[in-house]
Amino acid sequence: MIDNRSVFQTIRLACLCRACLCRRSDAFRLLVFFLFFATAKTTVIAQPPVTALAFCPDGSKIVVGSQLGVRIYDGDQNQVGQFETELEFINDIKFSKNGLNVAIVGGSPSESGSVEIFNWTERKLVLRKRISDDVVYSVDWSLDGTRLAIAGHDTRCSLLNMETKKIQQSWVEHSRPVRSIRFLSDPSPLASAGYDQTIRVWESDRDKALRSLNNHTAEINAIAVSPIGDQPRLKMMVSVGQDKTVRFWQPVIGRMVRFARLSSIPLSVQWDAEGRFVVVGCEDGKVMVVDSQTVTVESEMQVFDGPIYCVDRHPNKNQFAIGGFKNRWQVITPAPINNGDDD
């Protein structure tokens, strides 16, 4: 992301360089070119957006990812550590259900997409594996921590076996990049959503999708699975898309339950602990809270001046970490969600 001020500064510097180059020696020209590109690069990456974040298992720390790397912060937003990632772009961060490992996915556009898995306690690399020739967007852990669901720009959805360190299953039915993949239950089914405007529901032992849900009228940006409910057939899921809608589903039976239309494009979404409300991060920097039963927008608040790319819920409280515009992130408790402990 490049803000308007960065663009103006870069153009202004280019004009100054051009004026100097018209009347200086070749050596001076080379020096000016070097300074220009060095300054331009610094301007561009100085404030990249936060594109992924996740609370650690006990909620005491937050892992935050951007083009600046993957950093660990405490509750007061003080940096207390980092992961030595090789990923240029960070698109998703997920802790295993037992809290032992954390998976980070991303890559370099048109070059590579990879997953990196670190031991949370020791911050040591467990596995670094190239998945595709383009960036990976999304990752999710199975309940027992033995498999990872992975999806990305190459339209592929895959299951990585943590015991063999190999891809045990792949599906290619989406016609455009896949932005989000999540386990609906364990060991399956799974759901994936992408820029082809569809949600696909998969069983891990089948080569083709069980069903395709086509109600969105534009690209789907994210999905999230309700934290309540044990029966896969009745499990609720939410999706958000470029058509400015939030849609609620029972994906296994192929049913869209209801939907809400928003005033801004939703980019990210997460459920509250009780499975009643969803917290939506929008393109204009607003956070909206939508009631999944009445599909009404219960509250909205202006948090950033630009897009909110990621949302995660505290494991023990109804607090939410949001991240996005200009390398910013913060923890909020949006109304009317109860901030009590889950238990």
C-alpha positions as CSV (number, residue, x, y, z in Angstrom):
1,M,0.0,0.0,0.0
2,I,1.3,3.5,-0.9
3,D,-0.4,6.5,0.7
4,N,-0.9,9.8,-1.2
5,R,1.8,11.6,0.8
6,S,4.3,8.8,-0.2
7,V,3.3,9.2,-3.8
8,F,3.7,12.9,-3.7
9,Q,7.1,12.7,-2.1
10,T,8.3,10.2,-4.6
11,I,7.1,12.3,-7.6
12,R,8.7,15.4,-6.1
13,L,12.0,13.6,-5.6
14,A,11.8,12.4,-9.2
15,C,11.3,15.9,-10.5
16,L,14.3,17.2,-8.5
17,C,16.4,14.3,-9.9
18,R,15.4,15.1,-13.5
19,A,16.4,18.8,-13.0
20,C,19.8,17.8,-11.6
21,L,20.4,15.2,-14.3
22,C,19.9,17.8,-17.1
23,R,23.0,19.6,-16.1
24,R,25.4,17.2,-14.2
25,S,28.0,14.7,-15.1
26,D,27.5,11.0,-15.6
27,A,28.9,10.2,-12.2
28,F,26.6,12.6,-10.5
29,R,23.7,11.2,-12.4
30,L,24.4,7.7,-11.1
31,L,24.6,9.0,-7.6
32,V,21.3,10.8,-7.9
33,F,19.6,7.7,-9.4
34,F,20.9,5.6,-6.4
35,L,19.6,8.1,-3.9
36,F,16.3,8.3,-5.6
37,F,15.6,4.6,-5.7
38,A,16.8,4.1,-2.2
39,T,14.6,6.9,-0.9
40,A,11.6,5.8,-3.0
41,K,11.9,2.2,-1.7
42,T,12.1,3.4,1.9
43,T,9.0,5.6,1.3
44,V,7.0,2.8,-0.1
45,I,7.7,0.2,2.6
46,A,7.9,2.5,5.6
47,Q,4.3,2.0,6.6
48,P,3.0,-1.2,5.0
49,P,-0.4,-2.4,6.2
50,V,-0.8,-5.1,8.8
51,T,-2.2,-8.0,6.8
52,A,-2.4,-10.8,9.4
53,L,-2.5,-11.1,13.2
54,A,-3.4,-13.6,15.9
55,F,-3.7,-13.8,19.6
56,C,-1.5,-16.4,21.3
57,P,-3.4,-19.3,23.1
58,D,-3.6,-17.5,26.5
59,G,-4.3,-14.1,25.0
60,S,-1.3,-12.4,26.6
61,K,0.5,-11.7,23.3
62,I,-0.4,-10.9,19.7
63,V,1.6,-12.0,16.6
64,V,1.4,-9.3,13.9
65,G,2.5,-9.7,10.3
66,S,3.3,-7.2,7.6
67,Q,6.0,-6.6,5.0
68,L,8.2,-5.5,8.0
69,G,8.1,-9.1,9.2
70,V,6.3,-11.1,11.9
71,R,6.6,-9.5,15.3
72,I,5.3,-10.4,18.8
73,Y,3.7,-7.8,21.1
74,D,2.4,-7.8,24.6
75,G,-0.9,-6.4,25.8
76,D,0.6,-2.9,25.9
77,Q,1.8,-3.1,22.3
78,N,5.4,-3.4,23.3
79,Q,7.4,-5.6,21.0
80,V,8.7,-8.6,22.9
81,G,10.0,-10.9,20.1
82,Q,9.8,-11.9,16.4
83,F,9.8,-14.8,14.1
84,E,12.6,-15.1,11.5
85,T,10.4,-15.4,8.5
86,E,11.6,-15.5,4.9
87,L,8.2,-14.5,3.5
88,E,8.0,-11.2,1.7
89,F,4.2,-10.9,2.2
90,I,2.4,-12.2,5.3
91,N,-1.2,-13.1,4.6
92,D,-2.4,-15.3,7.4
93,I,-1.3,-16.5,10.9
94,K,-2.9,-19.4,12.8
95,F,-2.1,-21.1,16.0
96,S,-2.6,-24.9,16.3
97,K,-5.5,-25.8,18.6
98,N,-3.1,-27.1,21.3
99,G,-1.1,-23.9,21.2
100,L,2.2,-25.5,20.5
101,N,2.8,-24.3,17.0
102,V,2.0,-21.3,14.8
103,A,1.6,-21.4,11.0
104,I,2.4,-18.4,8.9
105,V,1.7,-18.2,5.1
106,G,2.4,-15.8,2.3
107,G,5.1,-15.5,-0.3
108,S,6.1,-13.4,-3.3
109,P,3.6,-12.6,-6.1
110,S,4.2,-14.7,-9.2
111,E,7.2,-16.3,-7.6
112,S,6.4,-18.5,-4.6
113,G,4.0,-19.3,-1.9
114,S,5.0,-21.0,1.3
115,V,4.0,-22.0,4.8
116,E,6.3,-21.6,7.8
117,I,5.6,-23.3,11.1
118,F,7.3,-22.2,14.3
119,N,7.3,-23.7,17.8
120,W,5.5,-21.0,19.9
121,T,7.5,-21.5,23.1
122,E,11.0,-21.6,21.6
123,R,10.2,-19.5,18.5
124,K,12.1,-22.1,16.5
125,L,11.3,-23.1,12.9
126,V,9.6,-26.5,12.7
127,L,8.9,-26.5,9.0
128,R,9.3,-24.3,6.0
129,K,7.7,-25.6,2.8
130,R,7.1,-24.2,-0.6
131,I,3.5,-24.8,-1.6
132,S,3.1,-23.1,-5.0
133,D,4.5,-20.6,-7.5
134,D,2.3,-17.8,-6.2
135,V,1.4,-16.4,-2.9
136,V,-0.6,-18.4,-0.3
137,Y,-3.5,-16.4,1.3
138,S,-5.0,-18.6,4.0
139,V,-4.2,-21.4,6.4
140,D,-6.1,-23.4,9.1
141,W,-5.3,-26.2,11.5
142,S,-7.2,-29.4,12.0
143,L,-8.3,-30.0,15.6
144,D,-5.6,-32.6,16.3
145,G,-2.9,-30.5,14.8
146,T,-1.9,-33.2,12.2
147,R,-3.0,-31.4,9.1
148,L,-3.0,-27.9,7.6
149,A,-5.6,-26.6,5.1
150,I,-3.9,-24.2,2.7
151,A,-5.2,-22.0,-0.2
152,G,-3.8,-19.3,-2.4
153,H,-3.5,-17.4,-5.6
154,D,-3.0,-20.4,-7.8
155,T,-6.7,-21.5,-7.2
156,R,-5.5,-24.6,-5.4
157,C,-6.8,-25.9,-2.0
158,S,-4.5,-28.4,-0.3
159,L,-4.1,-30.5,2.9
160,L,-0.6,-30.7,4.3
161,N,0.1,-33.7,6.5
162,M,2.3,-32.6,9.4
163,E,3.6,-36.1,10.1
164,T,4.8,-36.8,6.5
165,K,5.5,-33.1,5.7
166,K,3.8,-33.8,2.3
167,I,0.7,-32.6,0.6
168,Q,-1.8,-35.4,1.0
169,Q,-4.7,-33.9,-1.0
170,S,-5.3,-31.1,-3.4
171,W,-8.4,-29.7,-5.1
172,V,-8.5,-27.3,-8.1
173,E,-12.1,-26.3,-8.7
174,H,-12.0,-22.6,-8.0
175,S,-11.5,-20.7,-11.2
176,R,-9.8,-17.7,-9.5
177,P,-7.6,-17.1,-6.5
178,V,-8.8,-18.6,-3.2
179,R,-8.8,-16.0,-0.4
180,S,-9.9,-18.1,2.6
181,I,-10.0,-21.8,3.7
182,R,-11.3,-23.1,7.1
183,F,-12.1,-26.4,8.7
184,L,-15.9,-26.7,9.4
185,S,-15.2,-29.7,11.7
186,D,-12.6,-32.3,12.3
187,P,-11.4,-34.2,10.3
188,S,-13.6,-32.7,7.7
189,P,-15.4,-31.0,5.9
190,L,-13.7,-27.8,4.9
191,A,-14.9,-24.7,3.2
192,S,-13.0,-22.4,0.8
193,A,-14.0,-19.1,-0.8
194,G,-12.4,-17.0,-3.5
195,Y,-12.5,-14.4,-6.2
196,D,-14.7,-16.5,-8.4
197,Q,-17.6,-15.5,-6.1
198,T,-18.1,-19.1,-4.9
199,I,-17.8,-21.0,-1.6
200,R,-16.8,-24.7,-2.0
201,V,-17.4,-27.4,0.6
202,W,-14.9,-30.3,0.6
203,E,-14.5,-33.7,2.2
204,S,-10.9,-34.7,2.8
205,D,-11.3,-38.1,1.2
206,R,-13.0,-36.9,-2.0
207,D,-11.5,-35.5,-5.2
208,K,-14.3,-33.1,-5.9
209,A,-16.2,-30.5,-3.9
210,L,-19.4,-31.7,-2.2
211,R,-21.1,-28.5,-3.3
212,S,-20.6,-25.0,-4.6
213,L,-22.5,-22.0,-3.1
214,N,-22.9,-19.1,-5.6
215,N,-25.0,-16.4,-3.9
216,H,-22.3,-13.7,-3.7
217,T,-22.3,-11.4,-6.8
218,A,-18.7,-10.3,-6.5
219,E,-15.4,-11.6,-5.0
220,I,-15.4,-13.1,-1.6
221,N,-12.8,-11.7,0.8
222,A,-13.0,-13.9,3.9
223,I,-15.0,-16.6,5.7
224,A,-15.1,-17.5,9.4
225,V,-16.7,-20.5,11.2
226,S,-18.9,-20.1,14.2
227,P,-17.3,-21.2,17.5
228,I,-20.4,-23.0,18.7
229,G,-22.2,-26.1,17.4
230,D,-20.8,-29.7,17.2
231,Q,-22.8,-31.1,14.3
232,P,-21.2,-30.4,10.9
233,R,-24.5,-30.3,9.1
234,L,-25.7,-27.5,11.2
235,K,-22.4,-25.6,11.6
236,M,-22.8,-21.9,10.9
237,M,-20.3,-19.9,8.7
238,V,-20.1,-16.3,7.7
239,S,-18.7,-14.8,4.4
240,V,-18.0,-11.2,3.4
241,G,-17.5,-9.9,-0.1
242,Q,-16.9,-7.1,-2.6
243,D,-20.7,-7.0,-3.1
244,K,-20.9,-5.2,0.3
245,T,-22.7,-8.2,1.9
246,V,-22.3,-10.3,5.0
247,R,-23.8,-13.7,4.4
248,F,-24.6,-16.5,6.9
249,W,-24.6,-20.1,5.9
250,Q,-25.1,-23.7,6.8
251,P,-22.5,-24.7,4.2
252,V,-22.6,-28.5,4.6
253,I,-26.3,-28.6,3.6
254,G,-25.8,-25.8,1.1
255,R,-28.1,-23.3,2.7
256,M,-27.7,-19.5,2.9
257,V,-29.6,-18.6,6.0
258,R,-29.7,-14.8,5.7
259,F,-27.6,-11.8,4.7
260,A,-27.0,-8.2,5.5
261,R,-25.9,-5.4,3.1
262,L,-23.3,-2.9,4.4
263,S,-22.4,0.7,3.5
264,S,-18.7,-0.3,2.9
265,I,-16.9,-3.2,1.4
266,P,-16.1,-5.8,4.2
267,L,-12.5,-7.2,4.0
268,S,-12.3,-9.3,7.2
269,V,-14.6,-11.0,9.7
270,Q,-14.6,-12.9,13.0
271,W,-17.3,-14.3,15.3
272,D,-17.8,-13.4,18.9
273,A,-17.3,-16.1,21.5
274,E,-21.0,-16.9,21.8
275,G,-21.6,-17.2,18.0
276,R,-24.2,-14.4,18.0
277,F,-22.4,-11.4,16.5
278,V,-19.7,-11.0,13.8
279,V,-17.1,-8.3,13.8
280,V,-16.4,-7.0,10.3
281,G,-13.4,-4.9,9.2
282,C,-14.1,-2.7,6.3
283,E,-12.3,-1.0,3.4
284,D,-13.0,2.5,4.8
285,G,-11.5,1.7,8.2
286,K,-14.8,1.1,10.0
287,V,-15.5,-1.9,12.3
288,M,-19.1,-3.0,12.1
289,V,-20.9,-5.5,14.4
290,V,-23.6,-7.5,12.7
291,D,-26.2,-9.7,14.5
292,S,-26.3,-13.1,12.9
293,Q,-29.9,-13.7,13.9
294,T,-31.5,-10.3,12.9
295,V,-28.8,-9.4,10.3
296,T,-28.9,-5.8,11.6
297,V,-25.8,-3.7,12.0
298,E,-25.8,-3.2,15.8
299,S,-22.9,-0.7,15.9
300,E,-20.1,0.8,13.8
301,M,-17.0,2.7,14.7
302,Q,-14.3,4.5,12.7
303,V,-11.0,3.0,13.8
304,F,-8.5,3.6,10.9
305,D,-8.3,6.0,8.0
306,G,-7.9,3.1,5.6
307,P,-8.6,-0.6,5.1
308,I,-8.9,-3.2,7.9
309,Y,-7.4,-6.4,6.5
310,C,-7.5,-8.7,9.5
311,V,-9.5,-9.4,12.7
312,D,-8.9,-12.0,15.5
313,R,-10.8,-12.7,18.7
314,H,-9.1,-13.0,22.2
315,P,-9.3,-16.6,23.3
316,N,-10.8,-15.8,26.7
317,K,-12.6,-12.5,26.2
318,N,-14.7,-10.8,23.6
319,Q,-11.9,-8.4,22.7
320,F,-10.8,-8.2,19.1
321,A,-7.5,-7.3,17.5
322,I,-7.8,-5.5,14.2
323,G,-5.0,-4.6,11.8
324,G,-4.6,-2.8,8.5
325,F,-3.8,0.7,7.2
326,K,-0.3,2.1,7.7
327,N,1.1,-0.7,9.8
328,R,-1.6,0.0,12.5
329,W,-3.2,-2.5,14.8
330,Q,-5.1,-2.3,18.1
331,V,-7.4,-4.2,20.4
332,I,-11.0,-3.1,20.7
333,T,-14.2,-4.2,22.5
334,P,-17.0,-3.2,20.1
335,A,-20.6,-2.6,21.4
336,P,-22.9,-4.4,22.0
337,I,-20.7,-7.5,22.5
338,N,-20.3,-8.6,26.1
339,N,-16.7,-8.4,27.4
340,G,-17.1,-11.1,30.0
341,D,-15.0,-14.3,30.1
342,D,-16.3,-17.1,28.0
343,D,-16.7,-19.4,31.0
